[in-house]
Amino acid sequence: MKPQKVEKEKSILGRINDLSHKLVLVLVLPIVLSLVLMLVYAGKYHSSIKRMETIASLKEKVVVLIPGITWNIVSGRAEFETSNIYVRINEVNDVIEKITESADPENRLSLIVAARTMQTLENYVDRIKDNIRNQVPVVENEAVLGEIRGVASLVDSMLNDYISEEIGSAAKMSGSLQAAIIFTAIAEVVIVILSLWVRNRSVKSTALFVRQPIERLEEVAAKLSEGTLDARLADTDVKELRNLTAQVNTMAKRLKNMMEKSVLDGKKLRKAELRTLQAQINPHFLYNTLDAIVWKTEAGEKDEVIQLTSALSDFFRISLSSGADWIPIEQEKKHIEGYLKIQQTRYRDIMSYDIDIPDTIGEYYILKLLLQPLVENAIYHGIKNKRGGGHISVSAKEEKEMLTFVVKDTGSGMTPEQFEELNDRMKKEQPVSSAIGKGGFGLVNVNLRIRLYYNQTDGLKIKSGPEGTEVAFSVPCRKREEIFENESVSG
């Protein structure tokens, strides 16, 4: 199996750094070369000048000092042994030898001839030495001295030739240096122009390298804003945008999931509201209430009939609320009062109730039909099944911008098995009807509506035991303006 080829990670910063390094290298290289050339030629110049200075310093020794010492010896002014004539000759020979080794090959010939001529001069000095030892007449030594002066002049001429050759070489080096500088300057101009061209191309390439994935990001973002939640970004080679691309795709996926969940939640809400409304318009409840009105009428209880009819009218009017989802708490309170008045007519001997909802919170708005299903559940699954009846209390309070409602009964309560079953059904977040299960459908639907409408993780909080059941929930305080503003924004 062939190993997969791993593509080199591309980075905006990396591309810019590469471009910078290349430009710096291209621009600096000619400068470095020109500096090296100038340093090399400057070194050669310095060496040439030092050699010429050294050779020039020999001229006086060769032309003046050595012939002068020889004259002193011949004339008897100085002893041969103490004259140091050979020391001076050796100094000249050593310098010529040293300069010959460091000089350019084309300039060495004059120095080589000068060194040989110095050997001839030394031979003449040896001859004078021998003449003095053999007591040869002075006239003969004067003739030899004349030869030494001639040889010294010849050496001087050779040294002048070498200096002339060094000057010629220096002139050639100057021309070469000037040509090198001109060539380097031209190369620098060409390289700068080439570098600018490469830089422009690289900038365009880098801009394209960055712009294309950003344009794709803009296209996908536009599609997402238009509602096309299936739009996705392909993987990008740009290191800095890779994480952003992944996050945009994740966001699009989550948006799609949220939209699907929102649609599903809407269906759940409509089902829960339909079930709740169906429970409100229970035919048996309506029949029993009408029967009670007829019975009261036949019994001549005019005031009772008026109260029952008014309570039934308020009950259904508030239940429908002209299609509104939110109603003031004072209407919800009136709705509960009407419902409990009607039910107390039927269960006068086994049920009592009290409502403690302060008028100070009456102007706050809540989702309608939250309390009535809880009260209905307390009657049918608590009070009705308990021998001797019981009491129902409905209360509300405001605390830290939250409204807390409690419906409590002293009914038979739920067994642990019933309580566990109810909790399981509430966790499923599925609306149910009265035909499903063994009661509690009102609690399940109210719990679902609270969580979905108020976007809360907590819905109903239930406590149940032998002494009765307590159902509570908390929702934020909302005024009429907030309700309408939220509905207009969501619309």
VEXKOL-150307 format. One record per residue (C-alpha): residue number from 1; x, y, z; residue in one letter. Coordinates in steps of 0.05 Angstrom, whole numbers, always signed. Example, Ala and Ser with C-alpha at 12.3 -4.5 7.8 and 13.67 -1.06 7.14 Angstrom:
VEXKOL-150307
@n:1, u:+246, v:-90, w:+156, res:A
@n:2, u:+273, v:-21, w:+143, res:S
***
This chain:
VEXKOL-150307
@n:1, u:+0, v:+0, w:+0, res:M
@n:2, u:+29, v:+67, w:-21, res:K
@n:3, u:+34, v:+119, w:+33, res:P
@n:4, u:-10, v:+179, w:+23, res:Q
@n:5, u:+24, v:+242, w:+1, res:K
@n:6, u:+19, v:+295, w:+54, res:V
@n:7, u:+9, v:+363, w:+24, res:E
@n:8, u:+52, v:+418, w:+52, res:K
@n:9, u:+11, v:+465, w:+94, res:E
@n:10, u:+4, v:+533, w:+62, res:K
@n:11, u:+3, v:+596, w:+104, res:S
@n:12, u:-8, v:+669, w:+87, res:I
@n:13, u:+47, v:+689, w:+134, res:L
@n:14, u:+92, v:+634, w:+106, res:G
@n:15, u:+83, v:+658, w:+35, res:R
@n:16, u:+97, v:+730, w:+55, res:I
@n:17, u:+160, v:+708, w:+93, res:N
@n:18, u:+184, v:+667, w:+33, res:D
@n:19, u:+174, v:+727, w:-12, res:L
@n:20, u:+210, v:+773, w:+36, res:S
@n:21, u:+269, v:+725, w:+43, res:H
@n:22, u:+276, v:+717, w:-32, res:K
@n:23, u:+273, v:+792, w:-44, res:L
@n:24, u:+324, v:+806, w:+10, res:V
@n:25, u:+370, v:+752, w:-17, res:L
@n:26, u:+365, v:+778, w:-89, res:V
@n:27, u:+376, v:+850, w:-69, res:L
@n:28, u:+432, v:+838, w:-19, res:V
@n:29, u:+472, v:+789, w:-61, res:L
@n:30, u:+498, v:+841, w:-112, res:P
@n:31, u:+515, v:+889, w:-55, res:I
@n:32, u:+554, v:+835, w:-20, res:V
@n:33, u:+590, v:+817, w:-84, res:L
@n:34, u:+608, v:+889, w:-98, res:S
@n:35, u:+634, v:+897, w:-27, res:L
@n:36, u:+676, v:+835, w:-34, res:V
@n:37, u:+705, v:+859, w:-100, res:L
@n:38, u:+722, v:+927, w:-71, res:M
@n:39, u:+753, v:+895, w:-10, res:L
@n:40, u:+795, v:+849, w:-53, res:V
@n:41, u:+819, v:+905, w:-99, res:Y
@n:42, u:+830, v:+950, w:-39, res:A
@n:43, u:+874, v:+896, w:-9, res:G
@n:44, u:+913, v:+890, w:-73, res:K
@n:45, u:+921, v:+965, w:-77, res:Y
@n:46, u:+946, v:+968, w:-6, res:H
@n:47, u:+996, v:+912, w:-18, res:S
@n:48, u:+1021, v:+945, w:-82, res:S
@n:49, u:+1030, v:+1012, w:-48, res:I
@n:50, u:+1067, v:+980, w:+11, res:K
@n:51, u:+1114, v:+944, w:-38, res:R
@n:52, u:+1127, v:+1008, w:-76, res:M
@n:53, u:+1141, v:+1045, w:-11, res:E
@n:54, u:+1188, v:+991, w:+12, res:T
@n:55, u:+1226, v:+990, w:-55, res:I
@n:56, u:+1229, v:+1066, w:-55, res:A
@n:57, u:+1261, v:+1063, w:+14, res:S
@n:58, u:+1317, v:+1018, w:-14, res:L
@n:59, u:+1337, v:+1068, w:-67, res:K
@n:60, u:+1375, v:+1112, w:-18, res:E
@n:61, u:+1413, v:+1052, w:+11, res:K
@n:62, u:+1432, v:+1027, w:-58, res:V
@n:63, u:+1451, v:+1093, w:-91, res:V
@n:64, u:+1478, v:+1133, w:-31, res:V
@n:65, u:+1491, v:+1092, w:+31, res:L
@n:66, u:+1529, v:+1032, w:+2, res:I
@n:67, u:+1573, v:+1073, w:-46, res:P
@n:68, u:+1586, v:+1122, w:+12, res:G
@n:69, u:+1608, v:+1067, w:+59, res:I
@n:70, u:+1653, v:+1038, w:+4, res:T
@n:71, u:+1685, v:+1107, w:-8, res:W
@n:72, u:+1700, v:+1114, w:+67, res:N
@n:73, u:+1734, v:+1045, w:+65, res:I
@n:74, u:+1775, v:+1062, w:+2, res:V
@n:75, u:+1795, v:+1130, w:+28, res:S
@n:76, u:+1816, v:+1102, w:+94, res:G
@n:77, u:+1764, v:+1138, w:+135, res:R
@n:78, u:+1733, v:+1072, w:+160, res:A
@n:79, u:+1759, v:+1003, w:+174, res:E
@n:80, u:+1728, v:+948, w:+130, res:F
@n:81, u:+1711, v:+904, w:+190, res:E
@n:82, u:+1673, v:+960, w:+227, res:T
@n:83, u:+1638, v:+990, w:+166, res:S
@n:84, u:+1578, v:+941, w:+165, res:N
@n:85, u:+1579, v:+942, w:+89, res:I
@n:86, u:+1556, v:+871, w:+84, res:Y
@n:87, u:+1499, v:+884, w:+134, res:V
@n:88, u:+1473, v:+939, w:+88, res:R
@n:89, u:+1479, v:+895, w:+27, res:I
@n:90, u:+1443, v:+837, w:+62, res:N
@n:91, u:+1387, v:+884, w:+84, res:E
@n:92, u:+1376, v:+905, w:+11, res:V
@n:93, u:+1379, v:+833, w:-13, res:N
@n:94, u:+1329, v:+810, w:+41, res:D
@n:95, u:+1279, v:+864, w:+23, res:V
@n:96, u:+1285, v:+850, w:-52, res:I
@n:97, u:+1275, v:+775, w:-39, res:E
@n:98, u:+1214, v:+788, w:+5, res:K
@n:99, u:+1182, v:+836, w:-45, res:I
@n:100, u:+1197, v:+787, w:-102, res:T
@n:101, u:+1157, v:+732, w:-65, res:E
@n:102, u:+1095, v:+776, w:-55, res:S
@n:103, u:+1097, v:+813, w:-122, res:A
@n:104, u:+1055, v:+793, w:-182, res:D
@n:105, u:+1090, v:+745, w:-230, res:P
@n:106, u:+1091, v:+796, w:-287, res:E
@n:107, u:+1128, v:+847, w:-242, res:N
@n:108, u:+1181, v:+800, w:-213, res:R
@n:109, u:+1231, v:+803, w:-270, res:L
@n:110, u:+1258, v:+872, w:-251, res:S
@n:111, u:+1267, v:+850, w:-179, res:L
@n:112, u:+1302, v:+785, w:-200, res:I
@n:113, u:+1350, v:+824, w:-244, res:V
@n:114, u:+1360, v:+874, w:-187, res:A
@n:115, u:+1377, v:+817, w:-139, res:A
@n:116, u:+1429, v:+788, w:-188, res:R
@n:117, u:+1458, v:+857, w:-198, res:T
@n:118, u:+1464, v:+865, w:-122, res:M
@n:119, u:+1505, v:+801, w:-124, res:Q
@n:120, u:+1552, v:+834, w:-174, res:T
@n:121, u:+1557, v:+894, w:-128, res:L
@n:122, u:+1574, v:+848, w:-70, res:E
@n:123, u:+1628, v:+815, w:-113, res:N
@n:124, u:+1660, v:+884, w:-124, res:Y
@n:125, u:+1659, v:+896, w:-49, res:V
@n:126, u:+1693, v:+829, w:-39, res:D
@n:127, u:+1746, v:+851, w:-89, res:R
@n:128, u:+1760, v:+915, w:-51, res:I
@n:129, u:+1765, v:+874, w:+13, res:K
@n:130, u:+1817, v:+830, w:-21, res:D
@n:131, u:+1855, v:+890, w:-48, res:N
@n:132, u:+1859, v:+922, w:+20, res:I
@n:133, u:+1884, v:+856, w:+50, res:R
@n:134, u:+1936, v:+850, w:-5, res:N
@n:135, u:+1954, v:+925, w:+1, res:Q
@n:136, u:+1937, v:+940, w:-71, res:V
@n:137, u:+1946, v:+1013, w:-89, res:P
@n:138, u:+1887, v:+1059, w:-75, res:V
@n:139, u:+1881, v:+1078, w:-148, res:V
@n:140, u:+1859, v:+1007, w:-165, res:E
@n:141, u:+1806, v:+1007, w:-109, res:N
@n:142, u:+1781, v:+1074, w:-135, res:E
@n:143, u:+1770, v:+1041, w:-202, res:A
@n:144, u:+1730, v:+986, w:-167, res:V
@n:145, u:+1690, v:+1039, w:-129, res:L
@n:146, u:+1671, v:+1069, w:-196, res:G
@n:147, u:+1644, v:+1001, w:-217, res:E
@n:148, u:+1604, v:+996, w:-152, res:I
@n:149, u:+1573, v:+1063, w:-164, res:R
@n:150, u:+1554, v:+1041, w:-235, res:G
@n:151, u:+1524, v:+976, w:-209, res:V
@n:152, u:+1486, v:+1015, w:-155, res:A
@n:153, u:+1457, v:+1060, w:-208, res:S
@n:154, u:+1437, v:+999, w:-248, res:L
@n:155, u:+1402, v:+969, w:-187, res:V
@n:156, u:+1367, v:+1035, w:-176, res:D
@n:157, u:+1344, v:+1034, w:-248, res:S
@n:158, u:+1317, v:+963, w:-238, res:M
@n:159, u:+1280, v:+985, w:-176, res:L
@n:160, u:+1250, v:+1044, w:-215, res:N
@n:161, u:+1228, v:+995, w:-269, res:D
@n:162, u:+1193, v:+953, w:-216, res:Y
@n:163, u:+1157, v:+1014, w:-187, res:I
@n:164, u:+1135, v:+1033, w:-257, res:S
@n:165, u:+1108, v:+962, w:-268, res:E
@n:166, u:+1071, v:+965, w:-201, res:E
@n:167, u:+1041, v:+1031, w:-221, res:I
@n:168, u:+1018, v:+1000, w:-286, res:G
@n:169, u:+987, v:+941, w:-249, res:S
@n:170, u:+952, v:+989, w:-202, res:A
@n:171, u:+924, v:+1026, w:-262, res:A
@n:172, u:+898, v:+960, w:-290, res:K
@n:173, u:+867, v:+942, w:-223, res:M
@n:174, u:+834, v:+1011, w:-221, res:S
@n:175, u:+804, v:+999, w:-290, res:G
@n:176, u:+781, v:+929, w:-270, res:S
@n:177, u:+751, v:+956, w:-206, res:L
@n:178, u:+715, v:+1011, w:-243, res:Q
@n:179, u:+688, v:+960, w:-293, res:A
@n:180, u:+667, v:+915, w:-236, res:A
@n:181, u:+631, v:+972, w:-201, res:I
@n:182, u:+595, v:+992, w:-265, res:I
@n:183, u:+576, v:+920, w:-278, res:F
@n:184, u:+551, v:+911, w:-206, res:T
@n:185, u:+511, v:+975, w:-210, res:A
@n:186, u:+479, v:+953, w:-276, res:I
@n:187, u:+465, v:+884, w:-246, res:A
@n:188, u:+435, v:+916, w:-184, res:E
@n:189, u:+388, v:+958, w:-227, res:V
@n:190, u:+368, v:+897, w:-267, res:V
@n:191, u:+357, v:+856, w:-204, res:I
@n:192, u:+316, v:+911, w:-172, res:V
@n:193, u:+271, v:+915, w:-233, res:I
@n:194, u:+266, v:+839, w:-234, res:L
@n:195, u:+252, v:+837, w:-160, res:S
@n:196, u:+196, v:+888, w:-168, res:L
@n:197, u:+166, v:+846, w:-223, res:W
@n:198, u:+171, v:+783, w:-180, res:V
@n:199, u:+143, v:+820, w:-121, res:R
@n:200, u:+82, v:+844, w:-161, res:N
@n:201, u:+69, v:+774, w:-186, res:R
@n:202, u:+77, v:+745, w:-117, res:S
@n:203, u:+31, v:+797, w:-86, res:V
@n:204, u:-22, v:+782, w:-138, res:K
@n:205, u:-13, v:+707, w:-127, res:S
@n:206, u:-18, v:+715, w:-51, res:T
@n:207, u:-79, v:+761, w:-58, res:A
@n:208, u:-112, v:+709, w:-102, res:L
@n:209, u:-91, v:+654, w:-54, res:F
@n:210, u:-127, v:+691, w:+3, res:V
@n:211, u:-184, v:+723, w:-37, res:R
@n:212, u:-213, v:+660, w:-66, res:Q
@n:213, u:-228, v:+624, w:+0, res:P
@n:214, u:-255, v:+690, w:+29, res:I
@n:215, u:-301, v:+698, w:-31, res:E
@n:216, u:-325, v:+627, w:-20, res:R
@n:217, u:-337, v:+645, w:+53, res:L
@n:218, u:-379, v:+705, w:+31, res:E
@n:219, u:-419, v:+663, w:-18, res:E
@n:220, u:-435, v:+610, w:+34, res:V
@n:221, u:-451, v:+664, w:+86, res:A
@n:222, u:-499, v:+697, w:+36, res:A
@n:223, u:-533, v:+631, w:+22, res:K
@n:224, u:-540, v:+617, w:+96, res:L
@n:225, u:-570, v:+686, w:+107, res:S
@n:226, u:-619, v:+672, w:+51, res:E
@n:227, u:-640, v:+607, w:+84, res:G
@n:228, u:-601, v:+556, w:+43, res:T
@n:229, u:-576, v:+517, w:+103, res:L
@n:230, u:-547, v:+460, w:+61, res:D
@n:231, u:-491, v:+506, w:+37, res:A
@n:232, u:-422, v:+482, w:+58, res:R
@n:233, u:-350, v:+504, w:+48, res:L
@n:234, u:-298, v:+459, w:+16, res:A
@n:235, u:-232, v:+449, w:+53, res:D
@n:236, u:-183, v:+505, w:+41, res:T
@n:237, u:-107, v:+504, w:+34, res:D
@n:238, u:-100, v:+569, w:+73, res:V
@n:239, u:-77, v:+551, w:+143, res:K
@n:240, u:-106, v:+614, w:+176, res:E
@n:241, u:-175, v:+602, w:+144, res:L
@n:242, u:-179, v:+528, w:+157, res:R
@n:243, u:-207, v:+535, w:+227, res:N
@n:244, u:-256, v:+589, w:+205, res:L
@n:245, u:-280, v:+545, w:+148, res:T
@n:246, u:-293, v:+487, w:+196, res:A
@n:247, u:-330, v:+533, w:+244, res:Q
@n:248, u:-374, v:+561, w:+189, res:V
@n:249, u:-392, v:+490, w:+167, res:N
@n:250, u:-407, v:+472, w:+239, res:T
@n:251, u:-449, v:+534, w:+247, res:M
@n:252, u:-488, v:+518, w:+184, res:A
@n:253, u:-500, v:+448, w:+208, res:K
@n:254, u:-523, v:+472, w:+275, res:R
@n:255, u:-568, v:+524, w:+243, res:L
@n:256, u:-600, v:+470, w:+201, res:K
@n:257, u:-609, v:+426, w:+262, res:N
@n:258, u:-639, v:+485, w:+301, res:M
@n:259, u:-687, v:+501, w:+244, res:M
@n:260, u:-709, v:+429, w:+241, res:E
@n:261, u:-716, v:+428, w:+316, res:K
@n:262, u:-755, v:+494, w:+313, res:S
@n:263, u:-803, v:+464, w:+262, res:V
@n:264, u:-810, v:+402, w:+305, res:L
@n:265, u:-820, v:+444, w:+368, res:D
@n:266, u:-873, v:+484, w:+331, res:G
@n:267, u:-910, v:+420, w:+313, res:K
@n:268, u:-904, v:+397, w:+385, res:K
@n:269, u:-932, v:+463, w:+410, res:L
@n:270, u:-990, v:+462, w:+362, res:R
@n:271, u:-1006, v:+391, w:+384, res:K
@n:272, u:-1000, v:+409, w:+458, res:A
@n:273, u:-1044, v:+471, w:+449, res:E
@n:274, u:-1095, v:+430, w:+410, res:L
@n:275, u:-1097, v:+377, w:+464, res:R
@n:276, u:-1103, v:+430, w:+518, res:T
@n:277, u:-1158, v:+466, w:+481, res:L
@n:278, u:-1194, v:+400, w:+468, res:Q
@n:279, u:-1190, v:+387, w:+542, res:A
@n:280, u:-1220, v:+456, w:+556, res:Q
@n:281, u:-1278, v:+442, w:+509, res:I
@n:282, u:-1292, v:+375, w:+541, res:N
@n:283, u:-1364, v:+356, w:+522, res:P
@n:284, u:-1375, v:+322, w:+589, res:H
@n:285, u:-1353, v:+384, w:+626, res:F
@n:286, u:-1399, v:+427, w:+583, res:L
@n:287, u:-1457, v:+378, w:+591, res:Y
@n:288, u:-1449, v:+374, w:+665, res:N
@n:289, u:-1445, v:+449, w:+672, res:T
@n:290, u:-1507, v:+459, w:+629, res:L
@n:291, u:-1543, v:+406, w:+669, res:D
@n:292, u:-1525, v:+443, w:+733, res:A
@n:293, u:-1552, v:+508, w:+703, res:I
@n:294, u:-1617, v:+473, w:+684, res:V
@n:295, u:-1622, v:+442, w:+753, res:W
@n:296, u:-1610, v:+509, w:+787, res:K
@n:297, u:-1661, v:+542, w:+742, res:T
@n:298, u:-1714, v:+490, w:+759, res:E
@n:299, u:-1697, v:+499, w:+832, res:A
@n:300, u:-1708, v:+574, w:+825, res:G
@n:301, u:-1637, v:+592, w:+845, res:E
@n:302, u:-1633, v:+652, w:+801, res:K
@n:303, u:-1568, v:+680, w:+830, res:D
@n:304, u:-1533, v:+613, w:+824, res:E
@n:305, u:-1555, v:+607, w:+752, res:V
@n:306, u:-1528, v:+677, w:+736, res:I
@n:307, u:-1461, v:+660, w:+770, res:Q
@n:308, u:-1454, v:+593, w:+734, res:L
@n:309, u:-1472, v:+623, w:+666, res:T
@n:310, u:-1425, v:+681, w:+676, res:S
@n:311, u:-1369, v:+635, w:+699, res:A
@n:312, u:-1380, v:+589, w:+639, res:L
@n:313, u:-1379, v:+648, w:+592, res:S
@n:314, u:-1315, v:+676, w:+622, res:D
@n:315, u:-1284, v:+607, w:+621, res:F
@n:316, u:-1293, v:+596, w:+546, res:F
@n:317, u:-1281, v:+668, w:+526, res:R
@n:318, u:-1213, v:+668, w:+561, res:I
@n:319, u:-1197, v:+598, w:+536, res:S
@n:320, u:-1205, v:+622, w:+464, res:L
@n:321, u:-1177, v:+694, w:+477, res:S
@n:322, u:-1189, v:+711, w:+403, res:S
@n:323, u:-1130, v:+667, w:+384, res:G
@n:324, u:-1080, v:+703, w:+429, res:A
@n:325, u:-1025, v:+661, w:+461, res:D
@n:326, u:-1009, v:+710, w:+517, res:W
@n:327, u:-1059, v:+740, w:+566, res:I
@n:328, u:-1053, v:+783, w:+629, res:P
@n:329, u:-1048, v:+746, w:+695, res:I
@n:330, u:-1112, v:+779, w:+718, res:E
@n:331, u:-1149, v:+743, w:+661, res:Q
@n:332, u:-1115, v:+677, w:+677, res:E
@n:333, u:-1138, v:+687, w:+749, res:K
@n:334, u:-1209, v:+701, w:+726, res:K
@n:335, u:-1205, v:+639, w:+683, res:H
@n:336, u:-1186, v:+596, w:+742, res:I
@n:337, u:-1240, v:+628, w:+786, res:E
@n:338, u:-1293, v:+613, w:+734, res:G
@n:339, u:-1270, v:+541, w:+726, res:Y
@n:340, u:-1267, v:+528, w:+802, res:L
@n:341, u:-1336, v:+560, w:+812, res:K
@n:342, u:-1366, v:+513, w:+760, res:I
@n:343, u:-1330, v:+452, w:+789, res:Q
@n:344, u:-1349, v:+471, w:+860, res:Q
@n:345, u:-1422, v:+468, w:+838, res:T
@n:346, u:-1411, v:+394, w:+821, res:R
@n:347, u:-1365, v:+376, w:+878, res:Y
@n:348, u:-1393, v:+422, w:+932, res:R
@n:349, u:-1389, v:+371, w:+987, res:D
@n:350, u:-1318, v:+345, w:+973, res:I
@n:351, u:-1280, v:+405, w:+946, res:M
@n:352, u:-1259, v:+473, w:+972, res:S
@n:353, u:-1209, v:+522, w:+943, res:Y
@n:354, u:-1174, v:+588, w:+951, res:D
@n:355, u:-1137, v:+633, w:+902, res:I
@n:356, u:-1080, v:+676, w:+925, res:D
@n:357, u:-1056, v:+715, w:+864, res:I
@n:358, u:-1038, v:+788, w:+883, res:P
@n:359, u:-1069, v:+843, w:+841, res:D
@n:360, u:-999, v:+875, w:+837, res:T
@n:361, u:-977, v:+823, w:+786, res:I
@n:362, u:-1043, v:+825, w:+747, res:G
@n:363, u:-1014, v:+867, w:+690, res:E
@n:364, u:-958, v:+817, w:+674, res:Y
@n:365, u:-971, v:+772, w:+615, res:Y
@n:366, u:-963, v:+696, w:+615, res:I
@n:367, u:-977, v:+641, w:+566, res:L
@n:368, u:-1051, v:+624, w:+571, res:K
@n:369, u:-1079, v:+558, w:+595, res:L
@n:370, u:-1022, v:+542, w:+643, res:L
@n:371, u:-1060, v:+540, w:+709, res:L
@n:372, u:-1127, v:+510, w:+689, res:Q
@n:373, u:-1098, v:+442, w:+667, res:P
@n:374, u:-1060, v:+438, w:+734, res:L
@n:375, u:-1124, v:+453, w:+773, res:V
@n:376, u:-1163, v:+403, w:+731, res:E
@n:377, u:-1110, v:+350, w:+745, res:N
@n:378, u:-1115, v:+365, w:+819, res:A
@n:379, u:-1190, v:+355, w:+818, res:I
@n:380, u:-1195, v:+292, w:+775, res:Y
@n:381, u:-1133, v:+256, w:+799, res:H
@n:382, u:-1129, v:+282, w:+870, res:G
@n:383, u:-1192, v:+308, w:+904, res:I
@n:384, u:-1243, v:+265, w:+866, res:K
@n:385, u:-1209, v:+199, w:+884, res:N
@n:386, u:-1200, v:+215, w:+958, res:K
@n:387, u:-1252, v:+196, w:+1009, res:R
@n:388, u:-1275, v:+258, w:+1045, res:G
@n:389, u:-1252, v:+306, w:+991, res:G
@n:390, u:-1198, v:+358, w:+997, res:G
@n:391, u:-1175, v:+429, w:+986, res:H
@n:392, u:-1143, v:+463, w:+926, res:I
@n:393, u:-1100, v:+525, w:+932, res:S
@n:394, u:-1074, v:+567, w:+875, res:V
@n:395, u:-1020, v:+619, w:+892, res:S
@n:396, u:-970, v:+664, w:+857, res:A
@n:397, u:-914, v:+710, w:+878, res:K
@n:398, u:-862, v:+756, w:+845, res:E
@n:399, u:-789, v:+748, w:+865, res:E
@n:400, u:-726, v:+773, w:+830, res:K
@n:401, u:-763, v:+788, w:+764, res:E
@n:402, u:-792, v:+718, w:+764, res:M
@n:403, u:-864, v:+695, w:+774, res:L
@n:404, u:-875, v:+631, w:+813, res:T
@n:405, u:-942, v:+595, w:+810, res:F
@n:406, u:-962, v:+538, w:+856, res:V
@n:407, u:-1023, v:+492, w:+851, res:V
@n:408, u:-1030, v:+449, w:+912, res:K
@n:409, u:-1083, v:+398, w:+932, res:D
@n:410, u:-1095, v:+354, w:+992, res:T
@n:411, u:-1117, v:+296, w:+949, res:G
@n:412, u:-1095, v:+224, w:+948, res:S
@n:413, u:-1028, v:+239, w:+915, res:G
@n:414, u:-988, v:+194, w:+868, res:M
@n:415, u:-955, v:+128, w:+883, res:T
@n:416, u:-880, v:+123, w:+869, res:P
@n:417, u:-895, v:+83, w:+807, res:E
@n:418, u:-944, v:+135, w:+780, res:Q
@n:419, u:-896, v:+191, w:+797, res:F
@n:420, u:-838, v:+157, w:+760, res:E
@n:421, u:-883, v:+143, w:+700, res:E
@n:422, u:-905, v:+215, w:+697, res:L
@n:423, u:-832, v:+240, w:+699, res:N
@n:424, u:-814, v:+193, w:+643, res:D
@n:425, u:-870, v:+219, w:+600, res:R
@n:426, u:-850, v:+291, w:+614, res:M
@n:427, u:-778, v:+278, w:+595, res:K
@n:428, u:-799, v:+253, w:+526, res:K
@n:429, u:-824, v:+323, w:+508, res:E
@n:430, u:-881, v:+293, w:+467, res:Q
@n:431, u:-951, v:+323, w:+472, res:P
@n:432, u:-1004, v:+272, w:+493, res:V
@n:433, u:-1079, v:+267, w:+492, res:S
@n:434, u:-1126, v:+244, w:+546, res:S
@n:435, u:-1135, v:+179, w:+509, res:A
@n:436, u:-1062, v:+160, w:+521, res:I
@n:437, u:-1037, v:+134, w:+587, res:G
@n:438, u:-1070, v:+138, w:+655, res:K
@n:439, u:-1080, v:+213, w:+665, res:G
@n:440, u:-1031, v:+269, w:+674, res:G
@n:441, u:-1034, v:+290, w:+601, res:F
@n:442, u:-1049, v:+362, w:+623, res:G
@n:443, u:-985, v:+364, w:+664, res:L
@n:444, u:-943, v:+336, w:+606, res:V
@n:445, u:-971, v:+387, w:+557, res:N
@n:446, u:-963, v:+446, w:+604, res:V
@n:447, u:-891, v:+425, w:+620, res:N
@n:448, u:-876, v:+422, w:+545, res:L
@n:449, u:-907, v:+490, w:+530, res:R
@n:450, u:-870, v:+524, w:+586, res:I
@n:451, u:-803, v:+497, w:+564, res:R
@n:452, u:-813, v:+513, w:+490, res:L
@n:453, u:-847, v:+581, w:+495, res:Y
@n:454, u:-801, v:+607, w:+550, res:Y
@n:455, u:-739, v:+570, w:+524, res:N
@n:456, u:-726, v:+541, w:+593, res:Q
@n:457, u:-694, v:+476, w:+614, res:T
@n:458, u:-741, v:+472, w:+674, res:D
@n:459, u:-815, v:+465, w:+667, res:G
@n:460, u:-860, v:+438, w:+722, res:L
@n:461, u:-834, v:+419, w:+790, res:K
@n:462, u:-878, v:+365, w:+822, res:I
@n:463, u:-880, v:+339, w:+893, res:K
@n:464, u:-929, v:+284, w:+911, res:S
@n:465, u:-944, v:+240, w:+970, res:G
@n:466, u:-999, v:+212, w:+1014, res:P
@n:467, u:-1017, v:+283, w:+1037, res:E
@n:468, u:-1028, v:+310, w:+967, res:G
@n:469, u:-993, v:+338, w:+906, res:T
@n:470, u:-958, v:+405, w:+893, res:E
@n:471, u:-943, v:+429, w:+823, res:V
@n:472, u:-902, v:+493, w:+813, res:A
@n:473, u:-868, v:+530, w:+757, res:F
@n:474, u:-830, v:+595, w:+749, res:S
@n:475, u:-829, v:+641, w:+688, res:V
@n:476, u:-799, v:+711, w:+675, res:P
@n:477, u:-839, v:+774, w:+688, res:C
@n:478, u:-862, v:+801, w:+621, res:R
@n:479, u:-903, v:+862, w:+605, res:K
@n:480, u:-948, v:+874, w:+545, res:R
@n:481, u:-894, v:+914, w:+508, res:E
@n:482, u:-843, v:+859, w:+515, res:E
@n:483, u:-892, v:+807, w:+489, res:I
@n:484, u:-910, v:+847, w:+427, res:F
@n:485, u:-837, v:+866, w:+414, res:E
@n:486, u:-814, v:+793, w:+417, res:N
@n:487, u:-871, v:+771, w:+371, res:E
@n:488, u:-854, v:+825, w:+320, res:S
@n:489, u:-780, v:+806, w:+321, res:V
@n:490, u:-795, v:+732, w:+314, res:S
@n:491, u:-846, v:+747, w:+259, res:G
***
